[in-house]
């Protein structure tokens, strides 16, 4: 998909009411990035399960410049959670 042009970017920032903090935190290279943020916001306002909330949080990290770090954190948590338990022999 083609990157958003500067003039279009300003319109999208206003249309989607992107806050100053969100501008600093997230990368908005495509219109889809704005759509993702908007859908995440809508879900955050709803009563959703804690598992769904975690998924929304992970999705939002994909808008960050350093999104790989957050994926590694999530993967490390899953690995610790699902690590085989060691049994000791007598």
NUFIVEX-503872 format. One record per residue: x, y, z of N, C-alpha, C in turn; residue in three letters; residue number from 1. Coordinates in steps of 0.2 Angstrom, whole numbers, plus 5000, padded with zeros to 4 digits. Atoms other than C-alpha are relative to their C-alpha. Layout:
<lumtis>
<n_c1 X | n_c2 Y | n_c3 Z | ca_c1 X | ca_c2 Y | ca_c3 Z | c_c1 X | c_c2 Y | c_c3 Z | code ALA | pos NUM>
...
</lumtis>
This chain:
<lumtis>
<n_c1 5004 | n_c2 4994 | n_c3 5000 | ca_c1 5000 | ca_c2 5000 | ca_c3 5000 | c_c1 5004 | c_c2 5006 | c_c3 5000 | code UNK | pos 1>
<n_c1 4996 | n_c2 4994 | n_c3 5001 | ca_c1 5006 | ca_c2 5017 | ca_c3 4996 | c_c1 5000 | c_c2 5005 | c_c3 5006 | code UNK | pos 2>
<n_c1 5000 | n_c2 4996 | n_c3 4994 | ca_c1 5012 | ca_c2 5029 | ca_c3 5010 | c_c1 4995 | c_c2 5006 | c_c3 5000 | code UNK | pos 3>
<n_c1 5004 | n_c2 4994 | n_c3 4999 | ca_c1 5001 | ca_c2 5043 | ca_c3 5016 | c_c1 5004 | c_c2 5006 | c_c3 4998 | code UNK | pos 4>
<n_c1 4997 | n_c2 4994 | n_c3 5001 | ca_c1 5005 | ca_c2 5060 | ca_c3 5009 | c_c1 4999 | c_c2 5005 | c_c3 5005 | code UNK | pos 5>
<n_c1 5000 | n_c2 4996 | n_c3 4994 | ca_c1 5009 | ca_c2 5074 | ca_c3 5021 | c_c1 4993 | c_c2 5004 | c_c3 5001 | code UNK | pos 6>
<n_c1 5006 | n_c2 4997 | n_c3 4999 | ca_c1 4993 | ca_c2 5084 | ca_c3 5017 | c_c1 4994 | c_c2 4995 | c_c3 5002 | code UNK | pos 7>
<n_c1 5005 | n_c2 5005 | n_c3 4998 | ca_c1 4982 | ca_c2 5069 | ca_c3 5018 | c_c1 5001 | c_c2 4997 | c_c3 5007 | code UNK | pos 8>
<n_c1 4998 | n_c2 5002 | n_c3 4993 | ca_c1 4991 | ca_c2 5064 | ca_c3 5034 | c_c1 4997 | c_c2 5005 | c_c3 5005 | code UNK | pos 9>
<n_c1 5003 | n_c2 4995 | n_c3 4996 | ca_c1 4985 | ca_c2 5080 | ca_c3 5042 | c_c1 4993 | c_c2 4999 | c_c3 5001 | code UNK | pos 10>
<n_c1 5008 | n_c2 5001 | n_c3 5000 | ca_c1 4967 | ca_c2 5077 | ca_c3 5037 | c_c1 4999 | c_c2 4994 | c_c3 5004 | code UNK | pos 11>
<n_c1 5001 | n_c2 5006 | n_c3 4996 | ca_c1 4968 | ca_c2 5059 | ca_c3 5044 | c_c1 5001 | c_c2 5001 | c_c3 5007 | code UNK | pos 12>
<n_c1 4998 | n_c2 4999 | n_c3 4993 | ca_c1 4976 | ca_c2 5065 | ca_c3 5060 | c_c1 4994 | c_c2 5003 | c_c3 5003 | code UNK | pos 13>
<n_c1 5006 | n_c2 4996 | n_c3 4998 | ca_c1 4961 | ca_c2 5077 | ca_c3 5062 | c_c1 4994 | c_c2 4996 | c_c3 5000 | code UNK | pos 14>
<n_c1 5006 | n_c2 5004 | n_c3 5001 | ca_c1 4948 | ca_c2 5065 | ca_c3 5056 | c_c1 4999 | c_c2 4994 | c_c3 5005 | code UNK | pos 15>
<n_c1 5000 | n_c2 5005 | n_c3 4995 | ca_c1 4953 | ca_c2 5051 | ca_c3 5068 | c_c1 5002 | c_c2 5002 | c_c3 5007 | code UNK | pos 16>
<n_c1 4998 | n_c2 4997 | n_c3 4994 | ca_c1 4957 | ca_c2 5063 | ca_c3 5082 | c_c1 5006 | c_c2 4997 | c_c3 5004 | code UNK | pos 17>
<n_c1 4994 | n_c2 5003 | n_c3 4997 | ca_c1 4974 | ca_c2 5057 | ca_c3 5085 | c_c1 5003 | c_c2 5005 | c_c3 5005 | code UNK | pos 18>
<n_c1 4997 | n_c2 4995 | n_c3 4995 | ca_c1 4981 | ca_c2 5064 | ca_c3 5101 | c_c1 5008 | c_c2 5001 | c_c3 4999 | code UNK | pos 19>
<n_c1 4993 | n_c2 4999 | n_c3 5001 | ca_c1 4998 | ca_c2 5071 | ca_c3 5103 | c_c1 5004 | c_c2 4994 | c_c3 5003 | code UNK | pos 20>
<n_c1 4996 | n_c2 5006 | n_c3 4997 | ca_c1 5004 | ca_c2 5056 | ca_c3 5114 | c_c1 5000 | c_c2 4994 | c_c3 4995 | code UNK | pos 21>
<n_c1 5001 | n_c2 5006 | n_c3 5005 | ca_c1 4997 | ca_c2 5044 | ca_c3 5100 | c_c1 5005 | c_c2 5002 | c_c3 4994 | code UNK | pos 22>
<n_c1 4995 | n_c2 4998 | n_c3 5005 | ca_c1 5007 | ca_c2 5054 | ca_c3 5087 | c_c1 5007 | c_c2 4999 | c_c3 5001 | code UNK | pos 23>
<n_c1 4993 | n_c2 5002 | n_c3 4998 | ca_c1 5023 | ca_c2 5052 | ca_c3 5097 | c_c1 5001 | c_c2 4992 | c_c3 5000 | code UNK | pos 24>
<n_c1 4999 | n_c2 5007 | n_c3 4998 | ca_c1 5020 | ca_c2 5034 | ca_c3 5101 | c_c1 4999 | c_c2 4995 | c_c3 4994 | code UNK | pos 25>
<n_c1 5002 | n_c2 5004 | n_c3 5006 | ca_c1 5013 | ca_c2 5027 | ca_c3 5084 | c_c1 5003 | c_c2 5002 | c_c3 4994 | code UNK | pos 26>
<n_c1 4998 | n_c2 4999 | n_c3 5007 | ca_c1 5019 | ca_c2 5026 | ca_c3 5066 | c_c1 4993 | c_c2 5000 | c_c3 4996 | code UNK | pos 27>
<n_c1 5006 | n_c2 5000 | n_c3 5004 | ca_c1 5005 | ca_c2 5031 | ca_c3 5054 | c_c1 5003 | c_c2 5001 | c_c3 4993 | code UNK | pos 28>
<n_c1 4997 | n_c2 5000 | n_c3 5007 | ca_c1 5012 | ca_c2 5027 | ca_c3 5037 | c_c1 4994 | c_c2 4999 | c_c3 4995 | code UNK | pos 29>
<n_c1 5005 | n_c2 5001 | n_c3 5005 | ca_c1 4996 | ca_c2 5021 | ca_c3 5029 | c_c1 4993 | c_c2 5001 | c_c3 5004 | code UNK | pos 30>
<n_c1 5007 | n_c2 4999 | n_c3 4998 | ca_c1 4977 | ca_c2 5024 | ca_c3 5031 | c_c1 4998 | c_c2 4995 | c_c3 5005 | code UNK | pos 31>
<n_c1 5002 | n_c2 5006 | n_c3 4996 | ca_c1 4975 | ca_c2 5007 | ca_c3 5038 | c_c1 5003 | c_c2 5000 | c_c3 5007 | code UNK | pos 32>
<n_c1 4997 | n_c2 4999 | n_c3 4993 | ca_c1 4986 | ca_c2 5012 | ca_c3 5053 | c_c1 4994 | c_c2 5004 | c_c3 5004 | code UNK | pos 33>
<n_c1 5005 | n_c2 4996 | n_c3 4996 | ca_c1 4972 | ca_c2 5025 | ca_c3 5058 | c_c1 4994 | c_c2 4996 | c_c3 5001 | code UNK | pos 34>
<n_c1 5005 | n_c2 5004 | n_c3 4999 | ca_c1 4959 | ca_c2 5012 | ca_c3 5055 | c_c1 5001 | c_c2 4995 | c_c3 5006 | code UNK | pos 35>
<n_c1 4999 | n_c2 5004 | n_c3 4994 | ca_c1 4967 | ca_c2 5000 | ca_c3 5067 | c_c1 5000 | c_c2 5003 | c_c3 5006 | code UNK | pos 36>
<n_c1 5001 | n_c2 4996 | n_c3 4994 | ca_c1 4969 | ca_c2 5013 | ca_c3 5080 | c_c1 4993 | c_c2 5001 | c_c3 5002 | code UNK | pos 37>
<n_c1 5007 | n_c2 4998 | n_c3 4998 | ca_c1 4951 | ca_c2 5018 | ca_c3 5079 | c_c1 4996 | c_c2 4994 | c_c3 5002 | code UNK | pos 38>
<n_c1 5003 | n_c2 5006 | n_c3 4998 | ca_c1 4945 | ca_c2 5000 | ca_c3 5080 | c_c1 5002 | c_c2 4998 | c_c3 5007 | code UNK | pos 39>
<n_c1 4997 | n_c2 5001 | n_c3 4993 | ca_c1 4956 | ca_c2 4997 | ca_c3 5095 | c_c1 4997 | c_c2 5004 | c_c3 5005 | code UNK | pos 40>
<n_c1 5003 | n_c2 4996 | n_c3 4996 | ca_c1 4949 | ca_c2 5012 | ca_c3 5103 | c_c1 4993 | c_c2 4998 | c_c3 5002 | code UNK | pos 41>
<n_c1 5007 | n_c2 5002 | n_c3 4999 | ca_c1 4931 | ca_c2 5006 | ca_c3 5100 | c_c1 5000 | c_c2 4994 | c_c3 5005 | code UNK | pos 42>
<n_c1 5000 | n_c2 5006 | n_c3 4996 | ca_c1 4935 | ca_c2 4989 | ca_c3 5108 | c_c1 5002 | c_c2 5002 | c_c3 5007 | code UNK | pos 43>
<n_c1 4998 | n_c2 4998 | n_c3 4993 | ca_c1 4943 | ca_c2 4997 | ca_c3 5123 | c_c1 4995 | c_c2 5003 | c_c3 5004 | code UNK | pos 44>
<n_c1 5006 | n_c2 4997 | n_c3 4996 | ca_c1 4927 | ca_c2 5006 | ca_c3 5127 | c_c1 4995 | c_c2 4995 | c_c3 5001 | code UNK | pos 45>
<n_c1 5005 | n_c2 5005 | n_c3 4999 | ca_c1 4917 | ca_c2 4990 | ca_c3 5126 | c_c1 5002 | c_c2 4996 | c_c3 5006 | code UNK | pos 46>
<n_c1 4998 | n_c2 5005 | n_c3 4995 | ca_c1 4916 | ca_c2 4977 | ca_c3 5140 | c_c1 5002 | c_c2 4994 | c_c3 4996 | code UNK | pos 47>
<n_c1 4998 | n_c2 5006 | n_c3 5003 | ca_c1 4927 | ca_c2 4963 | ca_c3 5133 | c_c1 5004 | c_c2 4996 | c_c3 5005 | code UNK | pos 48>
<n_c1 4996 | n_c2 5004 | n_c3 4995 | ca_c1 4936 | ca_c2 4949 | ca_c3 5141 | c_c1 5007 | c_c2 5002 | c_c3 5001 | code UNK | pos 49>
<n_c1 4993 | n_c2 4998 | n_c3 4998 | ca_c1 4953 | ca_c2 4951 | ca_c3 5149 | c_c1 5005 | c_c2 4997 | c_c3 4994 | code UNK | pos 50>
<n_c1 4996 | n_c2 5003 | n_c3 5005 | ca_c1 4960 | ca_c2 4940 | ca_c3 5135 | c_c1 4999 | c_c2 5004 | c_c3 4994 | code UNK | pos 51>
<n_c1 5001 | n_c2 4995 | n_c3 5006 | ca_c1 4952 | ca_c2 4951 | ca_c3 5121 | c_c1 5004 | c_c2 5006 | c_c3 5001 | code UNK | pos 52>
<n_c1 4997 | n_c2 4994 | n_c3 4999 | ca_c1 4959 | ca_c2 4966 | ca_c3 5130 | c_c1 5008 | c_c2 4999 | c_c3 4999 | code UNK | pos 53>
<n_c1 4993 | n_c2 5002 | n_c3 5002 | ca_c1 4977 | ca_c2 4958 | ca_c3 5129 | c_c1 5001 | c_c2 5000 | c_c3 4993 | code UNK | pos 54>
<n_c1 5000 | n_c2 5000 | n_c3 5007 | ca_c1 4974 | ca_c2 4955 | ca_c3 5111 | c_c1 5000 | c_c2 5007 | c_c3 4997 | code UNK | pos 55>
<n_c1 5001 | n_c2 4993 | n_c3 5002 | ca_c1 4969 | ca_c2 4973 | ca_c3 5108 | c_c1 5007 | c_c2 5004 | c_c3 5001 | code UNK | pos 56>
<n_c1 4993 | n_c2 4997 | n_c3 4998 | ca_c1 4985 | ca_c2 4979 | ca_c3 5118 | c_c1 5005 | c_c2 4998 | c_c3 4995 | code UNK | pos 57>
<n_c1 4995 | n_c2 5002 | n_c3 5004 | ca_c1 4996 | ca_c2 4968 | ca_c3 5107 | c_c1 4999 | c_c2 5003 | c_c3 4993 | code UNK | pos 58>
<n_c1 5001 | n_c2 4997 | n_c3 5007 | ca_c1 4988 | ca_c2 4974 | ca_c3 5091 | c_c1 5002 | c_c2 5008 | c_c3 5000 | code UNK | pos 59>
<n_c1 4998 | n_c2 4993 | n_c3 5000 | ca_c1 4991 | ca_c2 4992 | ca_c3 5096 | c_c1 5008 | c_c2 5001 | c_c3 5000 | code UNK | pos 60>
<n_c1 4993 | n_c2 5000 | n_c3 5000 | ca_c1 5009 | ca_c2 4988 | ca_c3 5099 | c_c1 5003 | c_c2 5000 | c_c3 4993 | code UNK | pos 61>
<n_c1 4998 | n_c2 5001 | n_c3 5006 | ca_c1 5010 | ca_c2 4984 | ca_c3 5081 | c_c1 5001 | c_c2 5007 | c_c3 4996 | code UNK | pos 62>
<n_c1 5000 | n_c2 4993 | n_c3 5003 | ca_c1 5008 | ca_c2 5003 | ca_c3 5077 | c_c1 5006 | c_c2 5004 | c_c3 5002 | code UNK | pos 63>
<n_c1 4995 | n_c2 4997 | n_c3 4997 | ca_c1 5023 | ca_c2 5007 | ca_c3 5087 | c_c1 5006 | c_c2 4999 | c_c3 4996 | code UNK | pos 64>
<n_c1 4994 | n_c2 5000 | n_c3 5004 | ca_c1 5040 | ca_c2 5011 | ca_c3 5079 | c_c1 5004 | c_c2 4993 | c_c3 5002 | code UNK | pos 65>
<n_c1 4997 | n_c2 5006 | n_c3 4998 | ca_c1 5048 | ca_c2 4997 | ca_c3 5089 | c_c1 4995 | c_c2 4994 | c_c3 5002 | code UNK | pos 66>
<n_c1 5005 | n_c2 5005 | n_c3 4999 | ca_c1 5034 | ca_c2 4984 | ca_c3 5088 | c_c1 5003 | c_c2 4993 | c_c3 5001 | code UNK | pos 67>
<n_c1 4997 | n_c2 5007 | n_c3 4999 | ca_c1 5046 | ca_c2 4969 | ca_c3 5088 | c_c1 5001 | c_c2 4999 | c_c3 5008 | code UNK | pos 68>
<n_c1 4998 | n_c2 5001 | n_c3 4992 | ca_c1 5051 | ca_c2 4972 | ca_c3 5107 | c_c1 4993 | c_c2 4997 | c_c3 5003 | code UNK | pos 69>
<n_c1 5006 | n_c2 5002 | n_c3 4997 | ca_c1 5033 | ca_c2 4970 | ca_c3 5112 | c_c1 4998 | c_c2 4993 | c_c3 4998 | code UNK | pos 70>
<n_c1 5001 | n_c2 5007 | n_c3 5002 | ca_c1 5031 | ca_c2 4954 | ca_c3 5102 | c_c1 5004 | c_c2 4995 | c_c3 5004 | code UNK | pos 71>
<n_c1 4995 | n_c2 5004 | n_c3 4997 | ca_c1 5046 | ca_c2 4947 | ca_c3 5110 | c_c1 4998 | c_c2 4999 | c_c3 5008 | code UNK | pos 72>
<n_c1 5002 | n_c2 5000 | n_c3 4994 | ca_c1 5039 | ca_c2 4952 | ca_c3 5127 | c_c1 4994 | c_c2 4995 | c_c3 5001 | code UNK | pos 73>
<n_c1 5005 | n_c2 5004 | n_c3 5000 | ca_c1 5023 | ca_c2 4943 | ca_c3 5123 | c_c1 5002 | c_c2 4993 | c_c3 4999 | code UNK | pos 74>
<n_c1 4997 | n_c2 5006 | n_c3 5002 | ca_c1 5032 | ca_c2 4928 | ca_c3 5116 | c_c1 5003 | c_c2 4997 | c_c3 5006 | code UNK | pos 75>
<n_c1 4996 | n_c2 5003 | n_c3 4994 | ca_c1 5043 | ca_c2 4926 | ca_c3 5132 | c_c1 4995 | c_c2 4998 | c_c3 5005 | code UNK | pos 76>
<n_c1 5006 | n_c2 5001 | n_c3 4995 | ca_c1 5027 | ca_c2 4927 | ca_c3 5143 | c_c1 4997 | c_c2 4993 | c_c3 4998 | code UNK | pos 77>
<n_c1 5004 | n_c2 5006 | n_c3 5002 | ca_c1 5019 | ca_c2 4913 | ca_c3 5133 | c_c1 5005 | c_c2 4994 | c_c3 5001 | code UNK | pos 78>
<n_c1 4995 | n_c2 5006 | n_c3 4999 | ca_c1 5035 | ca_c2 4902 | ca_c3 5134 | c_c1 5001 | c_c2 4999 | c_c3 5007 | code UNK | pos 79>
<n_c1 4999 | n_c2 5002 | n_c3 4993 | ca_c1 5037 | ca_c2 4904 | ca_c3 5152 | c_c1 4993 | c_c2 4997 | c_c3 5003 | code UNK | pos 80>
<n_c1 5007 | n_c2 5003 | n_c3 4998 | ca_c1 5018 | ca_c2 4900 | ca_c3 5155 | c_c1 5000 | c_c2 4993 | c_c3 4998 | code UNK | pos 81>
<n_c1 5001 | n_c2 5006 | n_c3 5003 | ca_c1 5019 | ca_c2 4885 | ca_c3 5144 | c_c1 5007 | c_c2 4996 | c_c3 5000 | code UNK | pos 82>
<n_c1 4993 | n_c2 5004 | n_c3 4999 | ca_c1 5037 | ca_c2 4879 | ca_c3 5149 | c_c1 4998 | c_c2 4993 | c_c3 5003 | code UNK | pos 83>
<n_c1 5001 | n_c2 5007 | n_c3 4997 | ca_c1 5037 | ca_c2 4860 | ca_c3 5153 | c_c1 5003 | c_c2 5001 | c_c3 5008 | code UNK | pos 84>
<n_c1 4998 | n_c2 5000 | n_c3 4993 | ca_c1 5038 | ca_c2 4858 | ca_c3 5172 | c_c1 5005 | c_c2 4994 | c_c3 5001 | code UNK | pos 85>
<n_c1 4995 | n_c2 5005 | n_c3 4998 | ca_c1 5053 | ca_c2 4849 | ca_c3 5179 | c_c1 4998 | c_c2 4997 | c_c3 5006 | code UNK | pos 86>
<n_c1 5001 | n_c2 5004 | n_c3 4994 | ca_c1 5051 | ca_c2 4835 | ca_c3 5191 | c_c1 5006 | c_c2 4998 | c_c3 5003 | code UNK | pos 87>
<n_c1 4994 | n_c2 5003 | n_c3 4997 | ca_c1 5064 | ca_c2 4830 | ca_c3 5203 | c_c1 4999 | c_c2 4993 | c_c3 5002 | code UNK | pos 88>
<n_c1 5000 | n_c2 5008 | n_c3 4999 | ca_c1 5069 | ca_c2 4812 | ca_c3 5206 | c_c1 5003 | c_c2 5000 | c_c3 5007 | code UNK | pos 89>
<n_c1 4998 | n_c2 5001 | n_c3 4993 | ca_c1 5071 | ca_c2 4806 | ca_c3 5224 | c_c1 5006 | c_c2 4995 | c_c3 5000 | code UNK | pos 90>
</lumtis>
